[in-house]
């Protein structure tokens, strides 16, 4: 059985940065960054990507397959097209959605078996509630909340409340949120208290990333605090949260503790921040960061 299955769309991205001024066009999306991160790590955790792309993006699927990633791909009439525009502070980002893909269905996922299903959610309608509930009957569901808190009006992306949260979080084993998402989701400013609330809603492992402040993990009634590791240079934060998720899930699958997994994930983020594109370093590089 597959250990970790990531389900999500591969996007077309336009990434605009201010310092230095630059515009880059590339493939992207949560599932894309997670898949390439797993490809770069030792292939000792069985991983599969399930995606849905238009014909023009099939070349990205083939690139992943050629690199050794197991990919099951469905055809979508359109492809997600994101524009990510960063301010001088890389934590400040505005987004536009210029096209959308078809949502995933239970019928597409019926033959997929895994211990953990990580949902690479980009927009709130990528996975209908019944799809999440179905996956939870087959394995642990892992969610990065960002996609559920995006509302598209015209082309502009706005923040919104996650209306189905109480129904879906009881089916969620692992949830990752950043500090702002955590506060918006719960209405609680203290991330420690907010993490306890999310856990009370049914989530087994709650991860709250705090940017330069590291992250906290709440599991089994305890908090685990992990640091952030400063990058040698800050180039592009796109995909950083997805890289964290990949590192955390990999480390947990390898039997690392919650704290060790948070540190491993944070070190991968540090390396990802130093360049545009998905994580492409080695596990030795990760250990070098951890030894700083």
Secondary structure as GFF3:
##gff-version 3
##sequence-region A 1 292
A	DSSP	beta_strand	2	8	.	.	.	ID=ss1
A	DSSP	beta_strand	11	18	.	.	.	ID=ss2
A	DSSP	beta_strand	21	28	.	.	.	ID=ss3
A	DSSP	alpha_helix	30	40	.	.	.	ID=ss4
A	DSSP	beta_strand	47	53	.	.	.	ID=ss5
A	DSSP	three_ten_helix	55	57	.	.	.	ID=ss6
A	DSSP	alpha_helix	58	66	.	.	.	ID=ss7
A	DSSP	beta_strand	70	75	.	.	.	ID=ss8
A	DSSP	beta_strand	81	86	.	.	.	ID=ss9
A	DSSP	beta_strand	93	99	.	.	.	ID=ss10
A	DSSP	alpha_helix	106	109	.	.	.	ID=ss11
A	DSSP	beta_strand	114	120	.	.	.	ID=ss12
A	DSSP	alpha_helix	129	136	.	.	.	ID=ss13
A	DSSP	beta_strand	140	144	.	.	.	ID=ss14
A	DSSP	three_ten_helix	145	149	.	.	.	ID=ss15
A	DSSP	beta_strand	150	153	.	.	.	ID=ss16
A	DSSP	beta_strand	156	159	.	.	.	ID=ss17
A	DSSP	alpha_helix	165	169	.	.	.	ID=ss18
A	DSSP	beta_strand	174	178	.	.	.	ID=ss19
A	DSSP	alpha_helix	179	186	.	.	.	ID=ss20
A	DSSP	alpha_helix	191	200	.	.	.	ID=ss21
A	DSSP	beta_strand	205	209	.	.	.	ID=ss22
A	DSSP	three_ten_helix	211	213	.	.	.	ID=ss23
A	DSSP	beta_strand	215	219	.	.	.	ID=ss24
A	DSSP	beta_strand	222	226	.	.	.	ID=ss25
A	DSSP	alpha_helix	240	253	.	.	.	ID=ss26
A	DSSP	alpha_helix	258	273	.	.	.	ID=ss27
A	DSSP	alpha_helix	283	290	.	.	.	ID=ss28
###
